[in-house]
Amino acid sequence: MNAYPPILRKLIGILSKLPGLGEKSATRIAMHLLQASPGEAESLAETIQEMKKRIRTCPRCFLVTDSELCGICADPARNTGEICVVETMADLLAIEGSGSYKGRYHVLEGALAPLDAVGPENLRVAELLKRLPEENIREVILATNPSNEGEATAHYLSRLIKSHKVRVSRIAFGIPMGGDLKYTDRVTLERSLKGRQAFE
Ligand SMILES: [Zn+2]
């Protein structure tokens, strides 16, 4: 790599810091860009700059957006009165991709993690509570992850939200489709039994 001109080494260094890219793939991308037309390279650089300038978070649910409210908050066809609370935007997109939820969301931007000094004040908790009366919310679905942090966050939020006389539910956790009972861990089995539903 030392044989490369400094500017190329710099680009490879920057690219290799991107998630999922090691030095090898960073070098491959840099080589591709080196051979790309000036227009292609420029458009990549401009798009990144433009994205950083235009994208911000929705002031209501904290999903990224390039307009006043995000597409979901601004959509009049979405069910009002219910909020699905997720830790991250990636979690929101996963639920959205399932096509099974038609309400609105709230992105917490993390989960409670006392050991890493992440408390409620570091999450969008106050903003969530403010939405309950403002949007006349009847139900909050807690879709934080089934990890220690996600569970702690769900318990914490549940107490707060119930004190506002709003119904709280938790997404069910259990055996994945295509899974096998005998290879399922004890905690997951316990959760699936507790969360069992009437069979139709
Ligand atoms: Zn929104």
Residues whose N, C-alpha, C, O or C-beta is under 5 A from the ligand:
A	BS01	ZN	C58 R60 C61 F62 L63 C70 C73
